[in-house]
Each structure stands twice: as C-alpha cells, then as structure tokens.
Amino acid sequence: MSTQNPIFIPGPTNIPEVLRKAVDMPTIDHRSPLFGKILRPVLENVKKVLKTAHAHVFVFPSTGTGGWEVAITNTLSPGDKVLATCNGMFSYRWIDMCRRHQLDVTVVPQSWGDGIPADQFAEILTADKEHQIKVVLATHNETATGVKSDIAAVRRALDVAKHPALLFVDGVSSIGSMDFRMDEWGVDVTVCGSQKGFMLPPGLAIVGFSPRALAAVETAKLSRTFFDVRDMAKAYDNSGFPYTPPVGLLNGLKLATEMLLEEGLENVFSRHHRIAEGVRQAVGAWGLQLCAVRPELYSDSVSAIRVPQGFDANRVVAHALNTYGVAFGTGLGEVAGKVFRIGHLGSLTDVMALSGIATAEMVMVDLGFPVKLGSGTAAAQEYYRLSVGSPQKKAA
Ligand SMILES: *Cc1c(COP(=O)(O)O)cnc(C)c1O
C-alpha cells in the first residue's frame, strides 16, 4: 500500500499532520506541572465530546478492548449476570471477554446486519424481577457490519422495566463521528479509543464512568490492578498518573478534542453523514446492497458492502491493496468473504472519499463484477456537488 493514499479501514483512521506533530514531542517530566497542562484539558474536553456533565473520564494506555476490561473489572464480580446481544464481531468479542471473566452472559441472538433488539431487552429486563442482571452491554456502532443501534431505545428498555442495571456502551467507532449523548441516554460506562473518531494513533482507552458506575466500583470483586479506576482517580486529583503516562498520545488527544470542539460536534456529525451518504449513493449505483438491513441502521462511520453472489469480498480488499495501494476493511466472522468495508470516519473530506469510491470501483471492474466503471463515482460526485452548500455546511 502507499502511505500517500488515504486509508479506508474503519480504524485506525487517517491522522492529520497537526496531530502527528502533537504526538511527537520531547520527553517531559510527567511529575512536573507541565503534565497537568495536558491532562486537565484532556479530561474536560473528552467530557464535552461524550456529552456528559456528570461522568468521570479516565484515559488508560491501552486500546478500546482494554476499555471494555476497565468497564467490566471495575464494576462486576464473578458470576454476575450481564445482558447483551451479538450482531457482529465486536459485540461478540465483548461477550467473550465477559465470559472469560466468569460473568454469566445472557445473549439475545440477532442477525448480523441488524441492530440491538431493544424490545427483547425490555422483555428480559421486565421478567428479571429480582434484578439479577447487573449490566446491559450495547455496541453503539457495530463496525463489522456498519450497523448503528439506537442507544436511547436501550435506555427506554431499562426504564420501562424499571430495572436498575447499569448500561455500558461501546462507542469505539461512533464517538467523535456520530451523535452520542452519555447523560441524555443514561449511559453508565462509555468506552472508546484513540484511533478512530479521535484521529490519533492507537494506544489509548478512553472511558467515562457515571456516578452510579463509580459507586459499583466499591463492591466489585473482579480483580484489576493496572486498570483500577480508583488508582487513576486518586492520581488525577494531583494531575498525575499511577504509572508512566503516554504523554505524546495525551498531548495528541488534547489537540484532537480541541479540533473536534472547534469544528463543532454537530458539524462533525453532519460532515460524517454527508460523506457516508455519498458512499451509500455509490453502493446503490453499483447495484450492491449494504450489510445493514434498514436505512435507520446505516452507520455514518463505516459501510459494509455485500458483494454479488459467487464473488469473494476478500479479493476486493487484496486487489485494492496490491494493485492500487489502497486499504479497505475485510469482512469479519460470519460475513467474512461476503462483505468488504469502506471506513469513512475521522479526518476525511468528500474529496478523499471520492478517491476511495473510485478505487473500489476500479477493483470491482478488474475482478469482473457486474459494476459499470464510473457509475458509483458519478453518483457520489452528484450527491457531494449538490449537498456541498447545504444549510448544515453553511452553518459551519
Ligand atoms: C475497533 C473497535 C473495537 C476494538 O478496539 P481496539 O482499539 O482494537 O481494541 C471495539 N469495538 C468497536 C465497535 C470497534 O470498532
């Protein structure tokens, strides 16, 4: 692949030059006041990005997966009951992690391409009269299938059942790209990472704990040391870390959050929506289907595109990489070989997106797909051309 080309995997995402520079910094004494000048704005800005006034934000040297472990190990005890659904590879992996921690997970089966079945959650929660379920897991954006679920609906399921379980949300591939409202949706733990919407290299788990989640920490018996939020909280009180902090990445996160807030979160979301819609116009013009089964599920950060019967999606990804130096995402798990993914999140413009669409099109024509050269690109061009002066854009 060529590093001159934008990347179209759904994370890690393209890193803006200013963020690369912010991450690359000389060593500072992390016990000096200099470090607090990085940490304090990071914690404040992340709260704004999560749309929370009440949560405590913790940033660990890790990735999104480590963020899950932070969420689970700090709030639960072995044998605790957890409710989840499996509608893709990432929701599956979170469930798998819970089981490896000896948690008792009730999994509501769901087809890959569909969203979280909030109605079934409501039934199960209503039937749980003794409130044995301690946590409900929700993957906001299932990156494997390009499916966005309705977190407000999951909150309503808990409320309708008058159930006190905590709500944990994986926002790794939605936060900083798609609307997310931690307080309004009553989310107790939010998990994200540095390398998707935050446009940084991988290396940080970014988590938010509601006051209720923090209260659960005191009685949780799963073991944790490196990931103990109590040690982190105590260190933050003195603007420090319980161990050596990843200073460069935190400096990057300071600037990344400033950039997101300066662009304006609503403008960031409408930019992602517009870029995604152009990709979807192209998919329609190619005569192909998304993995996501209904428009309200369409993700604005990644599109998983079904290849026609008898064709291999893995060849699309390999050919794009080998021939044109462009990276797309492969299909994972159940949809391996059936879909390829175009990641369209983070630092991206419609002009960059057009290069990805045009490349995917060349690849499919090379491989003999029944796709007309130029068809998807023209559809996206037309959409971008006509929507470029949309009211949302002017407001930016
Ligand atoms: C990328 C991703 C993860 C995993 O994050 P890592 O940083 O690779 O550990 C988890 N959940 C979702 C939805 C993701 O997109």
The ligand as a MOL file (V3000), in Angstrom:
LIG
                    3D

  0  0  0     0  0            999 V3000
M  V30 BEGIN CTAB
M  V30 COUNTS 15 15 0 0 0
M  V30 BEGIN ATOM
M  V30 1 C -12.2040 -1.0000 16.8740 0
M  V30 2 C -13.2950 -1.4320 17.7700 0
M  V30 3 C -13.0560 -2.0810 18.9850 0
M  V30 4 C -11.7040 -2.5680 19.3920 0
M  V30 5 O -10.8560 -1.5660 19.6880 0
M  V30 6 P -9.2860 -1.8480 19.7650 0
M  V30 7 O -8.8220 -0.4450 19.9140 0
M  V30 8 O -8.8760 -2.5160 18.5140 0
M  V30 9 O -9.0360 -2.6610 20.9690 0
M  V30 10 C -14.1120 -2.3430 19.8110 0
M  V30 11 N -15.3680 -2.0370 19.4510 0
M  V30 12 C -15.6530 -1.4500 18.2800 0
M  V30 13 C -17.0640 -1.1400 17.9490 0
M  V30 14 C -14.6270 -1.1250 17.4040 0
M  V30 15 O -14.9140 -0.5390 16.2410 0
M  V30 END ATOM
M  V30 BEGIN BOND
M  V30 1 1 1 2
M  V30 2 1 2 3
M  V30 3 2 2 14
M  V30 4 1 3 4
M  V30 5 2 3 10
M  V30 6 1 4 5
M  V30 7 1 5 6
M  V30 8 2 6 7
M  V30 9 1 6 8
M  V30 10 1 6 9
M  V30 11 1 10 11
M  V30 12 2 11 12
M  V30 13 1 12 13
M  V30 14 1 12 14
M  V30 15 1 14 15
M  V30 END BOND
M  V30 END CTAB
M  END
